[in-house]
Amino acid sequence: MAQDPPSAVGARAAGDEESRQARVRRFSTGVTIVLILLCNGMFLFGMWVSGVNLDELVRTPDLFNPQSDVCLRLSWQRLAGATDPIRLCSEWINLSDPTGTPHVLDTNTIVRQGPDGRYYVDHGIRADYRLVWWVGFVAAIIAFGVITRRYLVNRYQLQLELAATRQSV
């Protein structure tokens, strides 16, 4: 049996290495595309299952503004520390809202009297931990995709290298 010259063996090994690298790149691209679709599917499924409305999750409370709104209904509200109840606009139309739907004052809105004698809405602490959970869920999906891609590509590359060493022996 004739042996190949050393230069031919080195050229064949370099060609095999290039071929392996090309196969790993193609596999990596395919895995990336599949994981993008899978992770987006998980994201949408999680959004559907949780029933989270992102518009509701990050919105600010709607308040009556006398410069741009028209009051439809006034209501009396008793304040802590005040002797008489005060009149508040409890339903209004926002003139810049194209839908024309009336806005309603939230029943949990707290109105306080300031040091100047005027009344102000107390926004309080608006901690909404659903947003923290939502960001954590998205981060977990991204981490899952990155870790899974690395694992699959490294495993495929190791299998190709093992197959190449078996063939050369």
N, C-alpha and C positions, 0 to 999 in steps of 0.2 A: 504494500500500500504506500502510495507516494504521499509525502507530507508537503503541506503548503509552505511557501517561503514565509519568513517572519513578517515581512511587510504586508502580505496578503491577509494574514491572521489579524494584524492590527487594524487594517482597513475594514475587515469584516466585523470586528468587535466595535469599531467606531460607528459603522453603519447600523449594527444591531442596537447600539445605545441610542442613536438618533431615532431609530424606528420606535424603540421603547418610549422615549420622551414624547414623540408625536402621539403615540397611543394614549399615554398618560394625559396629555393636554386635551385630546378629544374626549376622553372619559371624564376629565375634570369639567369640561364645558357642559357635557351632558348632565352630569350630576348637579352642577350649578343651576341649570335650567329647570330640572325636575324639582330641586329643592325650593327654588323661587316659587314655582307653582304650588308646591305642597305647603310652604309656609304662608303664602297668601291665602290658600284655602283654609288653613288652621286659623289665621287671623279673622277671616270673614265668618267662619263657623263660630269662633269664640264671641265675635260681636253679635251674631244672631242669637246664640244661646243665652248670653248675658242680658240681652235686651237693652244694652246701654245706648242712649241717644247722645251722641257727641255734642250736638247743639245745646242740649240741656246741661251737659256736664260742665261746660266751660263758659256759660253765659253769666252775665251780670244781672242783678235784679232790675226789673223794669220799674221806673219811678215817674211820677207825673212831673212834667216840665211846663210851667205856665207860658213860656215863650213859644213852644212848638206844639203844644197839645191842647185839645179842647175837652174840658171836663163834662162828663155826661151825668154823673151821680155823685152827690156828696154824702158822707156818712159822719156820724158822731163817734169819736173815739176818746175813751177816758185814758189819761196818762197818769203814771205814778207820780205823786207829788203835786199834781195840779188839782185845784178845787173843782173846776168846771171842765166838762168834756170839750174837745175842740172839733171843728169840722175839717175833714180831710176829703180830698177827691179820691173816691174809691173805684171809679170807672172812668176811663178817658179814651179818646181817639188820638193817636199819634199822626199828625198831618204828613210826616215824611214816610209813613208806612204805606206802601202801595196796596196792601191787602184790605185796609180799612177795618180790620177787626178791632173790637174794643179791647183795651188793656185793663187788667184788674189788679188792684193793690193786693199783694200777698197778705194772707191773714197773719203770717208770722213776722211781718214787718214791725219793727219797734221804732216808735217815734219818741224822741226825748227833747226836753226844753233845754236850749243852750244857755250859757251865762248871759248872753245879750237879750234874753227873753224870747227869741225866735225858736221855732220848732225845726228839728233836724231828724233825718232818718239815721238810725244807728245801724250801720252795716255789721258791726260786730266782727267776730272772727269767722271767716268763710272757709273753713277747712273742709275740703271734700276729698275724703280718702279714696273714693272710687277712682279719681283721676290717678292717684298713686298706684293703685292696683292695676289700672289700665296700662300705665307706662311699664310697670313690672311685667305684665303679660306680654307686651310687645317686645321688651328686652329679652324675655325668656324664649320667645319664638326666634328672634335673631340669633341668640346664643345657640339654640338647638340646631339651626341651619348651619352655622359656621362650624360647630364641633362635628356634626354629622358629615359635612363635606370633607373636612380634614381627615376624619377617620376612614371614610370610604376611599378617598384618593390615595392615602398612604397604604391602605390594605391592598388596593389594586396594584400600586407600584411595587410593593413587596412581592406579590404573587408573580408579577412579570419578571422580577429579578430572580426569584427562585426557579421559575421555568427556564430562564436563560442559563442559570448555573447547572441545571439538570441536563440541558441539551449539550453544554460544552464538555461535560464529564463523560 
